[in-house]
Amino acid sequence: MLTRDDALALCDTVLARAKAAGADDAIVSVESTVASHARFADSRLTTSGRSEDLTITVTVWVGRRRGAATGNDSAPGALERLASEAVQIARVSPVHREYVPTLGPLTYQESNGFADATADIDVAARALALRDVLAACREAGVGGAGVHTATASAVAVATANGNRRYVRSSEGAFSVTARSTDGTGSGYSAGDHFDVRRVDVAAIGRRAVDKAVRSQAPRPIEPGTYPVVLEAQAVADLMGSLAGAFDARTADEGRSAFSGKDGKTRVGETLFDSRLTLYSDPAHLELPAVPATDEGIPAERITLIREGVLERLPYSRFWAAERTQAPTPGPVNFIMEVAKPTPMGALIAGMTRGLLVTRFWYVRLVDPRTIVLTGLTRDGLWWVEDGQVRHPVRNLRFNQSVLTMLAPWNVEAIGPSERRAPFMVPSLRLAGFTFTSRSDAI
């Protein structure tokens, strides 16, 4: 990866080339990445390797017309061509009505989301860990397939107005799917951390194998609205559309679940269970994030939902100027935590009749005004009765509003939060979750 000095020097070179080509304003980003992966299926490693990449992106404005170009060649001639191409595109582009000048000098906090052990992973230790997962699959009589990745990146950004920043980040992740030989049972588990040594490969493998064994020969069940316990992975699978709704512009324009009446928003309303607080914090110890938003605003801790109340909707720089507001320093991650979580065992024990859901897949947004999602259960669905997991059931399709899912009348109990980057979310016990049809998926 490029050092701070080398990356920013590369940015400065491209900025100079862009100015010489006729740009009035410009922003350059340089990202260098190292990545290592290992994939396996059944009883053998299928692929492994290490790659390095460099991405240089320049965006320029000529007047209020914008052009952008991307390349991966840092040779002087290539940089000059890159800048020239962006300027040429700008000159033939329509006026960019939402242009705001690039940022000037700002101060950013240091990021703590980088680990040398991830950037320079111990491949021998990884091989041994994956060998043990494969052995566990063979011992249980199930097939297993998964991927272990370790990625580290350094990103430098510089603007024509003097904004300069550099951040390093890393991410280690492991996921595995185990399947029974008769094709009726499937289990999945995953984990991630910026320090790859904190990814417990053995525990993740055990969970997937256990789910595959226990989910064999599932029984059919009629669709309907059932009480559920959603594991943290299942909650994370639904969080993306909720996270995307935190935007002042779409709410002001009447296009959002957080749009109110008469051009107002629903900020200040109690929309969620009072035990739920959702915030963003770049300095979170378990889920550290980059110290700047995509627009370059220095990130800081902000609360989006406080004790069930919608507290804040982020403003982009353009929309903030339109509405005479301050642009929002975030969100850069999404953290949902409770002070006194209920253990998973107690979540299940407290349910009279209902379903235990491992995760969802093929999730799609149906209606942004209510955040209705559709998708399928996958890799382990069980019937719970009198606080005991009784037997596996066949998968179901769901249609569910996330607003209703997290409403005060629907959340019965909340478990401990788990990292599923860019989220930290808890498992949940809900009074009702709507399933609309059966699925043949395993």
GUMIKOL-930039 format. One record per residue (C-alpha): z, y, x; chain; residue number from 1. Coordinates in pm, whole numbers, plus 50000, padded with zeros to 5 digits. Last residue first. Layout:
N
{site {Z; Y; X}; "A"; NUM} ...
END
This chain:
442
{site {50102; 47505; 46728}; "A"; 442} {site {49855; 47694; 46509}; "A"; 441} {site {49762; 47545; 46172}; "A"; 440} {site {49909; 47844; 45991}; "A"; 439} {site {50068; 47871; 45649}; "A"; 438} {site {50056; 48191; 45446}; "A"; 437} {site {50233; 48517; 45362}; "A"; 436} {site {50557; 48525; 45559}; "A"; 435} {site {50784; 48821; 45483}; "A"; 434} {site {51108; 48879; 45674}; "A"; 433} {site {51441; 48919; 45496}; "A"; 432} {site {51812; 48950; 45565}; "A"; 431} {site {51752; 48996; 45936}; "A"; 430} {site {51932; 48852; 46237}; "A"; 429} {site {51811; 49025; 46551}; "A"; 428} {site {51760; 48949; 46921}; "A"; 427} {site {51792; 49261; 47130}; "A"; 426} {site {51534; 49481; 47300}; "A"; 425} {site {51476; 49633; 47643}; "A"; 424} {site {51109; 49727; 47643}; "A"; 423} {site {50842; 49817; 47899}; "A"; 422} {site {50895; 49544; 48011}; "A"; 421} {site {51062; 49257; 47826}; "A"; 420} {site {51422; 49300; 47942}; "A"; 419} {site {51686; 49150; 47716}; "A"; 418} {site {51931; 49317; 47480}; "A"; 417} {site {52231; 49127; 47341}; "A"; 416} {site {52228; 49030; 46973}; "A"; 415} {site {52226; 49234; 46655}; "A"; 414} {site {52352; 49130; 46311}; "A"; 413} {site {52259; 49180; 45945}; "A"; 412} {site {51965; 49419; 45969}; "A"; 411} {site {51792; 49443; 45629}; "A"; 410} {site {51982; 49703; 45426}; "A"; 409} {site {51989; 49961; 45705}; "A"; 408} {site {51612; 49929; 45771}; "A"; 407} {site {51487; 49759; 46089}; "A"; 406} {site {51250; 49515; 45918}; "A"; 405} {site {51158; 49769; 45652}; "A"; 404} {site {51038; 50014; 45915}; "A"; 403} {site {50869; 49729; 46104}; "A"; 402} {site {50669; 49651; 45791}; "A"; 401} {site {50585; 49282; 45769}; "A"; 400} {site {50288; 49061; 45699}; "A"; 399} {site {50349; 48717; 45848}; "A"; 398} {site {50142; 48406; 45917}; "A"; 397} {site {50337; 48081; 45942}; "A"; 396} {site {50391; 47799; 46190}; "A"; 395} {site {50503; 47452; 46091}; "A"; 394} {site {50873; 47377; 46079}; "A"; 393} {site {51115; 47237; 46336}; "A"; 392} {site {51441; 47077; 46220}; "A"; 391} {site {51806; 47148; 46138}; "A"; 390} {site {51926; 47442; 46349}; "A"; 389} {site {52281; 47484; 46219}; "A"; 388} {site {52451; 47782; 46053}; "A"; 387} {site {52455; 47624; 45706}; "A"; 386} {site {52080; 47568; 45726}; "A"; 385} {site {51834; 47682; 45991}; "A"; 384} {site {51466; 47578; 45986}; "A"; 383} {site {51292; 47611; 46317}; "A"; 382} {site {50986; 47782; 46467}; "A"; 381} {site {50885; 47713; 46829}; "A"; 380} {site {50581; 47811; 47028}; "A"; 379} {site {50413; 48044; 46779}; "A"; 378} {site {50463; 48260; 46471}; "A"; 377} {site {50151; 48437; 46356}; "A"; 376} {site {50035; 48795; 46306}; "A"; 375} {site {50035; 49089; 46070}; "A"; 374} {site {50193; 49429; 46111}; "A"; 373} {site {50288; 49698; 45861}; "A"; 372} {site {50385; 50014; 46045}; "A"; 371} {site {50428; 50203; 45714}; "A"; 370} {site {50174; 50482; 45770}; "A"; 369} {site {50011; 50290; 46056}; "A"; 368} {site {49887; 50019; 45817}; "A"; 367} {site {49757; 49679; 45933}; "A"; 366} {site {49855; 49678; 46302}; "A"; 365} {site {49775; 49345; 46467}; "A"; 364} {site {49988; 49073; 46626}; "A"; 363} {site {49790; 48779; 46767}; "A"; 362} {site {50123; 48629; 46874}; "A"; 361} {site {50480; 48611; 46758}; "A"; 360} {site {50787; 48467; 46929}; "A"; 359} {site {51072; 48216; 46918}; "A"; 358} {site {51158; 48250; 46547}; "A"; 357} {site {51464; 48088; 46385}; "A"; 356} {site {51417; 48058; 46011}; "A"; 355} {site {51645; 48075; 45707}; "A"; 354} {site {51938; 47930; 45515}; "A"; 353} {site {52308; 48013; 45546}; "A"; 352} {site {52281; 48229; 45858}; "A"; 351} {site {52601; 48329; 46044}; "A"; 350} {site {52587; 48034; 46285}; "A"; 349} {site {52244; 48146; 46404}; "A"; 348} {site {52357; 48494; 46504}; "A"; 347} {site {52680; 48342; 46638}; "A"; 346} {site {52491; 48120; 46879}; "A"; 345} {site {52278; 48414; 46989}; "A"; 344} {site {52584; 48616; 47088}; "A"; 343} {site {52658; 48927; 46876}; "A"; 342} {site {52623; 49256; 47061}; "A"; 341} {site {52909; 49508; 47083}; "A"; 340} {site {52780; 49845; 47207}; "A"; 339} {site {52421; 49802; 47091}; "A"; 338} {site {52102; 49846; 47292}; "A"; 337} {site {51742; 49942; 47230}; "A"; 336} {site {51559; 50070; 47538}; "A"; 335} {site {51200; 50194; 47536}; "A"; 334} {site {51027; 50306; 47857}; "A"; 333} {site {50849; 50618; 47984}; "A"; 332} {site {50923; 50830; 47678}; "A"; 331} {site {50908; 51098; 47800}; "A"; 330} {site {50975; 51451; 47914}; "A"; 329} {site {50856; 51616; 47592}; "A"; 328} {site {50645; 51931; 47591}; "A"; 327} {site {50839; 52238; 47474}; "A"; 326} {site {50739; 52372; 47134}; "A"; 325} {site {50520; 52656; 47014}; "A"; 324} {site {50331; 52425; 46775}; "A"; 323} {site {49987; 52447; 46941}; "A"; 322} {site {50141; 52468; 47290}; "A"; 321} {site {50350; 52157; 47220}; "A"; 320} {site {50039; 51984; 47088}; "A"; 319} {site {49853; 52042; 47414}; "A"; 318} {site {50142; 51944; 47640}; "A"; 317} {site {50215; 51632; 47438}; "A"; 316} {site {50515; 51647; 47206}; "A"; 315} {site {50754; 51354; 47163}; "A"; 314} {site {50919; 51289; 46824}; "A"; 313} {site {51297; 51313; 46815}; "A"; 312} {site {51608; 51214; 46626}; "A"; 311} {site {51508; 50950; 46372}; "A"; 310} {site {51855; 50849; 46255}; "A"; 309} {site {51972; 50487; 46280}; "A"; 308} {site {52255; 50549; 46522}; "A"; 307} {site {52035; 50776; 46735}; "A"; 306} {site {51662; 50704; 46735}; "A"; 305} {site {51433; 50875; 46988}; "A"; 304} {site {51690; 50963; 47253}; "A"; 303} {site {51570; 51120; 47576}; "A"; 302} {site {51668; 51041; 47936}; "A"; 301} {site {51452; 51225; 48184}; "A"; 300} {site {51089; 51223; 48290}; "A"; 299} {site {50928; 51507; 48482}; "A"; 298} {site {50613; 51611; 48290}; "A"; 297} {site {50308; 51475; 48473}; "A"; 296} {site {50080; 51413; 48175}; "A"; 295} {site {50127; 51036; 48194}; "A"; 294} {site {50501; 51101; 48192}; "A"; 293} {site {50691; 51134; 48516}; "A"; 292} {site {50975; 50955; 48699}; "A"; 291} {site {50818; 50608; 48666}; "A"; 290} {site {51048; 50356; 48503}; "A"; 289} {site {51369; 50170; 48572}; "A"; 288} {site {51440; 49878; 48336}; "A"; 287} {site {51758; 49706; 48457}; "A"; 286} {site {51934; 50010; 48605}; "A"; 285} {site {51794; 50268; 48364}; "A"; 284} {site {51684; 50568; 48572}; "A"; 283} {site {51362; 50640; 48380}; "A"; 282} {site {51560; 50652; 48054}; "A"; 281} {site {51402; 50625; 47711}; "A"; 280} {site {51612; 50581; 47397}; "A"; 279} {site {51648; 50370; 47086}; "A"; 278} {site {51978; 50350; 46900}; "A"; 277} {site {52039; 50088; 46632}; "A"; 276} {site {52385; 50029; 46487}; "A"; 275} {site {52314; 50269; 46198}; "A"; 274} {site {52029; 50050; 46074}; "A"; 273} {site {51706; 50246; 46061}; "A"; 272} {site {51542; 50526; 45863}; "A"; 271} {site {51824; 50779; 45846}; "A"; 270} {site {51633; 51107; 45828}; "A"; 269} {site {51667; 51385; 46086}; "A"; 268} {site {51303; 51376; 46194}; "A"; 267} {site {51098; 51266; 45894}; "A"; 266} {site {50815; 51510; 45959}; "A"; 265} {site {50694; 51811; 45761}; "A"; 264} {site {50341; 51888; 45642}; "A"; 263} {site {50444; 51915; 45277}; "A"; 262} {site {50610; 51574; 45270}; "A"; 261} {site {50707; 51366; 45569}; "A"; 260} {site {50511; 51196; 45846}; "A"; 259} {site {50715; 50946; 46049}; "A"; 258} {site {50503; 50646; 45952}; "A"; 257} {site {50216; 50849; 46091}; "A"; 256} {site {49887; 51013; 45995}; "A"; 255} {site {50017; 51321; 45815}; "A"; 254} {site {49901; 51570; 46078}; "A"; 253} {site {50254; 51661; 46181}; "A"; 252} {site {50342; 51293; 46226}; "A"; 251} {site {50027; 51225; 46430}; "A"; 250} {site {50107; 51526; 46648}; "A"; 249} {site {50476; 51457; 46698}; "A"; 248} {site {50430; 51110; 46844}; "A"; 247} {site {50676; 50824; 46826}; "A"; 246} {site {50450; 50591; 46628}; "A"; 245} {site {50325; 50415; 46942}; "A"; 244} {site {50670; 50276; 47010}; "A"; 243} {site {50678; 50121; 46664}; "A"; 242} {site {50338; 49963; 46721}; "A"; 241} {site {50444; 49819; 47056}; "A"; 240} {site {50777; 49684; 46931}; "A"; 239} {site {50654; 49379; 46740}; "A"; 238} {site {50618; 49134; 47031}; "A"; 237} {site {50943; 49271; 47175}; "A"; 236} {site {51129; 49152; 46866}; "A"; 235} {site {50980; 48803; 46905}; "A"; 234} {site {51081; 48794; 47272}; "A"; 233} {site {51434; 48901; 47181}; "A"; 232} {site {51472; 48600; 46950}; "A"; 231} {site {51425; 48675; 46583}; "A"; 230} {site {51681; 48520; 46350}; "A"; 229} {site {51536; 48510; 46004}; "A"; 228} {site {51619; 48538; 45634}; "A"; 227} {site {51313; 48435; 45440}; "A"; 226} {site {51043; 48603; 45231}; "A"; 225} {site {50775; 48356; 45131}; "A"; 224} {site {50535; 48097; 45271}; "A"; 223} {site {50607; 47735; 45180}; "A"; 222} {site {50723; 47507; 45460}; "A"; 221} {site {50551; 47221; 45639}; "A"; 220} {site {50757; 47000; 45870}; "A"; 219} {site {50727; 47013; 46248}; "A"; 218} {site {50666; 46690; 46441}; "A"; 217} {site {50775; 46823; 46782}; "A"; 216} {site {50964; 47152; 46809}; "A"; 215} {site {51266; 47013; 46995}; "A"; 214} {site {51072; 46883; 47295}; "A"; 213} {site {50857; 47195; 47333}; "A"; 212} {site {51160; 47423; 47290}; "A"; 211} {site {51352; 47238; 47562}; "A"; 210} {site {51054; 47257; 47799}; "A"; 209} {site {51017; 47634; 47747}; "A"; 208} {site {51389; 47697; 47793}; "A"; 207} {site {51407; 47485; 48108}; "A"; 206} {site {51111; 47666; 48267}; "A"; 205} {site {51266; 48008; 48208}; "A"; 204} {site {51595; 47885; 48355}; "A"; 203} {site {51421; 47752; 48667}; "A"; 202} {site {51211; 48063; 48722}; "A"; 201} {site {51506; 48302; 48704}; "A"; 200} {site {51330; 48634; 48772}; "A"; 199} {site {51588; 48839; 48962}; "A"; 198} {site {51430; 48753; 49298}; "A"; 197} {site {51112; 48922; 49173}; "A"; 196} {site {51287; 49259; 49186}; "A"; 195} {site {51108; 49478; 48930}; "A"; 194} {site {51208; 49222; 48671}; "A"; 193} {site {51031; 48985; 48431}; "A"; 192} {site {51100; 48687; 48210}; "A"; 191} {site {50913; 48439; 47994}; "A"; 190} {site {50963; 48138; 47767}; "A"; 189} {site {50737; 47930; 47548}; "A"; 188} {site {50766; 47596; 47372}; "A"; 187} {site {50516; 47381; 47188}; "A"; 186} {site {50536; 47067; 46976}; "A"; 185} {site {50270; 46892; 46770}; "A"; 184} {site {50010; 46811; 47037}; "A"; 183} {site {50113; 46446; 47078}; "A"; 182} {site {50170; 46506; 47450}; "A"; 181} {site {50423; 46782; 47380}; "A"; 180} {site {50333; 47129; 47504}; "A"; 179} {site {50508; 47365; 47748}; "A"; 178} {site {50412; 47729; 47787}; "A"; 177} {site {50537; 47919; 48091}; "A"; 176} {site {50586; 48282; 48184}; "A"; 175} {site {50694; 48440; 48512}; "A"; 174} {site {50704; 48806; 48611}; "A"; 173} {site {50770; 49025; 48915}; "A"; 172} {site {50698; 49396; 48889}; "A"; 171} {site {50695; 49671; 49148}; "A"; 170} {site {50691; 50047; 49161}; "A"; 169} {site {50622; 50318; 49419}; "A"; 168} {site {50597; 50685; 49326}; "A"; 167} {site {50421; 50991; 49463}; "A"; 166} {site {50401; 51343; 49322}; "A"; 165} {site {50216; 51665; 49387}; "A"; 164} {site {50152; 51958; 49150}; "A"; 163} {site {49980; 52241; 49336}; "A"; 162} {site {49743; 52400; 49085}; "A"; 161} {site {49443; 52192; 49196}; "A"; 160} {site {49641; 51885; 49101}; "A"; 159} {site {49785; 51595; 49298}; "A"; 158} {site {49885; 51242; 49199}; "A"; 157} {site {49997; 50957; 49423}; "A"; 156} {site {50056; 50603; 49299}; "A"; 155} {site {50198; 50316; 49503}; "A"; 154} {site {50183; 49967; 49358}; "A"; 153} {site {50358; 49633; 49375}; "A"; 152} {site {50272; 49316; 49187}; "A"; 151} {site {50431; 48972; 49184}; "A"; 150} {site {50296; 48716; 48942}; "A"; 149} {site {50394; 48366; 48828}; "A"; 148} {site {50168; 48199; 48575}; "A"; 147} {site {50213; 47911; 48337}; "A"; 146} {site {50108; 47573; 48209}; "A"; 145} {site {50323; 47274; 48122}; "A"; 144} {site {50262; 46933; 47974}; "A"; 143} {site {50550; 46745; 47819}; "A"; 142} {site {50716; 46412; 47899}; "A"; 141} {site {51062; 46557; 47963}; "A"; 140} {site {51065; 46438; 48325}; "A"; 139} {site {50710; 46558; 48377}; "A"; 138} {site {50793; 46907; 48249}; "A"; 137} {site {51107; 46926; 48463}; "A"; 136} {site {50905; 46824; 48769}; "A"; 135} {site {50654; 47100; 48698}; "A"; 134} {site {50938; 47351; 48679}; "A"; 133} {site {51082; 47219; 49008}; "A"; 132} {site {50745; 47256; 49181}; "A"; 131} {site {50726; 47612; 49050}; "A"; 130} {site {51052; 47696; 49225}; "A"; 129} {site {50940; 47531; 49548}; "A"; 128} {site {50611; 47720; 49546}; "A"; 127} {site {50792; 48048; 49484}; "A"; 126} {site {51022; 47991; 49780}; "A"; 125} {site {50719; 47926; 50000}; "A"; 124} {site {50542; 48235; 49867}; "A"; 123} {site {50827; 48468; 49968}; "A"; 122} {site {50695; 48785; 49806}; "A"; 121} {site {50610; 49092; 50011}; "A"; 120} {site {50577; 49358; 49741}; "A"; 119} {site {50833; 49179; 49524}; "A"; 118} {site {51092; 49140; 49801}; "A"; 117} {site {51037; 49505; 49898}; "A"; 116} {site {51174; 49608; 49558}; "A"; 115} {site {51065; 49912; 49360}; "A"; 114} {site {51197; 50051; 49034}; "A"; 113} {site {51449; 50297; 49176}; "A"; 112} {site {51232; 50606; 49121}; "A"; 111} {site {51325; 50931; 49291}; "A"; 110} {site {51365; 51233; 49067}; "A"; 109} {site {51074; 51471; 49025}; "A"; 108} {site {51049; 51841; 49106}; "A"; 107} {site {50752; 52045; 48985}; "A"; 106} {site {50468; 52237; 49151}; "A"; 105} {site {50183; 52337; 48917}; "A"; 104} {site {50049; 52140; 48623}; "A"; 103} {site {49684; 52118; 48525}; "A"; 102} {site {49554; 52382; 48287}; "A"; 101} {site {49539; 52281; 47920}; "A"; 100} {site {49214; 52154; 47769}; "A"; 99} {site {49225; 52051; 47406}; "A"; 98} {site {48887; 52189; 47304}; "A"; 97} {site {48700; 52020; 47590}; "A"; 96} {site {48364; 52196; 47565}; "A"; 95} {site {48082; 51944; 47555}; "A"; 94} {site {47976; 51763; 47874}; "A"; 93} {site {47672; 51845; 48088}; "A"; 92} {site {47860; 52046; 48351}; "A"; 91} {site {48157; 51810; 48346}; "A"; 90} {site {47943; 51509; 48437}; "A"; 89} {site {47803; 51694; 48738}; "A"; 88} {site {48154; 51791; 48848}; "A"; 87} {site {48276; 51429; 48826}; "A"; 86} {site {47973; 51307; 49022}; "A"; 85} {site {48030; 51564; 49294}; "A"; 84} {site {48392; 51454; 49339}; "A"; 83} {site {48291; 51089; 49372}; "A"; 82} {site {48001; 51168; 49605}; "A"; 81} {site {48233; 51361; 49836}; "A"; 80} {site {48485; 51077; 49832}; "A"; 79} {site {48214; 50825; 49916}; "A"; 78} {site {48097; 51032; 50213}; "A"; 77} {site {48450; 51060; 50352}; "A"; 76} {site {48520; 50683; 50321}; "A"; 75} {site {48797; 50609; 50069}; "A"; 74} {site {48593; 50369; 49856}; "A"; 73} {site {48753; 50247; 49532}; "A"; 72} {site {48588; 50470; 49273}; "A"; 71} {site {48650; 50658; 48950}; "A"; 70} {site {48480; 50960; 48797}; "A"; 69} {site {48579; 51224; 48544}; "A"; 68} {site {48419; 51525; 48377}; "A"; 67} {site {48559; 51798; 48158}; "A"; 66} {site {48413; 52122; 48021}; "A"; 65} {site {48651; 52411; 47971}; "A"; 64} {site {48515; 52619; 48259}; "A"; 63} {site {48414; 52343; 48494}; "A"; 62} {site {48701; 52099; 48457}; "A"; 61} {site {48766; 51805; 48685}; "A"; 60} {site {48912; 51456; 48664}; "A"; 59} {site {48925; 51248; 48982}; "A"; 58} {site {49023; 50882; 48997}; "A"; 57} {site {49070; 50678; 49315}; "A"; 56} {site {49160; 50310; 49279}; "A"; 55} {site {49254; 50093; 49578}; "A"; 54} {site {49309; 49719; 49559}; "A"; 53} {site {49479; 49443; 49750}; "A"; 52} {site {49477; 49077; 49651}; "A"; 51} {site {49690; 48769; 49712}; "A"; 50} {site {49625; 48413; 49608}; "A"; 49} {site {49703; 48116; 49394}; "A"; 48} {site {49505; 47896; 49160}; "A"; 47} {site {49545; 47560; 48986}; "A"; 46} {site {49886; 47437; 49102}; "A"; 45} {site {49931; 47085; 48979}; "A"; 44} {site {50104; 46859; 48731}; "A"; 43} {site {50012; 47007; 48394}; "A"; 42} {site {49871; 47352; 48462}; "A"; 41} {site {49970; 47599; 48731}; "A"; 40} {site {49897; 47958; 48820}; "A"; 39} {site {50022; 48144; 49128}; "A"; 38} {site {49986; 48518; 49176}; "A"; 37} {site {50015; 48790; 49438}; "A"; 36} {site {49930; 49155; 49392}; "A"; 35} {site {49907; 49454; 49624}; "A"; 34} {site {49813; 49788; 49474}; "A"; 33} {site {49699; 50129; 49591}; "A"; 32} {site {49668; 50403; 49331}; "A"; 31} {site {49520; 50747; 49403}; "A"; 30} {site {49520; 51010; 49130}; "A"; 29} {site {49331; 51338; 49139}; "A"; 28} {site {49358; 51636; 48906}; "A"; 27} {site {49112; 51921; 48890}; "A"; 26} {site {49052; 52282; 48790}; "A"; 25} {site {48764; 52525; 48841}; "A"; 24} {site {48535; 52257; 48987}; "A"; 23} {site {48225; 52384; 49171}; "A"; 22} {site {48134; 52117; 49427}; "A"; 21} {site {48356; 52280; 49690}; "A"; 20} {site {48649; 52259; 49449}; "A"; 19} {site {48582; 51889; 49394}; "A"; 18} {site {48557; 51818; 49766}; "A"; 17} {site {48887; 51999; 49830}; "A"; 16} {site {49055; 51803; 49550}; "A"; 15} {site {48918; 51477; 49695}; "A"; 14} {site {49065; 51555; 50037}; "A"; 13} {site {49398; 51659; 49886}; "A"; 12} {site {49428; 51329; 49699}; "A"; 11} {site {49359; 51134; 50020}; "A"; 10} {site {49627; 51337; 50197}; "A"; 9} {site {49863; 51253; 49911}; "A"; 8} {site {49804; 50880; 49962}; "A"; 7} {site {49835; 50894; 50340}; "A"; 6} {site {50156; 51098; 50337}; "A"; 5} {site {50324; 50890; 50066}; "A"; 4} {site {50231; 50563; 50234}; "A"; 3} {site {49941; 50356; 50107}; "A"; 2} {site {50000; 50000; 50000}; "A"; 1} 
END
